[in-house]
């Protein structure tokens, strides 16, 4: 165990797991406040398991949107995990049925922890520690938040109503590294504002996503721009590559 803890990837993965897992309290409380039951909240967390998509889903539901609109918004945000999956599959080279487990825990944090390592063994350790650690803690704290949701009362009293907005901004901000991403964000925000008064809840974000998809389709920018994980396990300590997608797993 001491030798395992000496692994940089294990330490980084564990720290990211704790920090991310604690955030599940907000999701659980907001999900119950939006009208979901505790079992429904846990089913969403256990099966969907991607924070941005989960917040998108309950955000649409709480706004009165349909289930299809909520599913569409969640899917748009979850597509990046499919892109990560191609990198992780080539990196881990896992076999069935372990491949299914790896696919389920392929998220921003587990991908970033893995690709931030140079050694193949460290890549695997980092991925599994971060992925499984976040899965366990996220669901545990989601359950806690869902159970305490009724006791917390109105989410606005605790600022939890801003958690979904903060999650979206956290996903968006790392992407704004050039003129084109900023332009897309501004245009999509404008489209959303114009669409809100005229379309049912949840549909404006789908329209904005369609605009971004069309823009990206006709764009001549870098093909891999915006596909890097949102979490950099080595922001400034000098260990490992500064760019989490640096190396042969790009």
Secondary structure, DSSP 4 states (H G I P E B T S, - for coil): -HHHHT-HHHHHHHHHHHHHHHTHHHHHHHHHHTT--HHHHHHHHHHT--HHHHHHHHHHHHTT--HHHHHHHHHHHHHHHHHHHHHHHHHH---TTHHHHHHHT-SHHHHHHHHT-SSHHHHHHHHHHHHHHHHHHHHHHHHHHHHHHHHH--GGGTTGGGHHHHHHHHHHHTT--SHHHHHHHHHHHHHHHHHHTTS-TTHHHHHHHHHHHHHHHH--S-TTTT-S-S--TTSSSSSS-SSTT-STT-
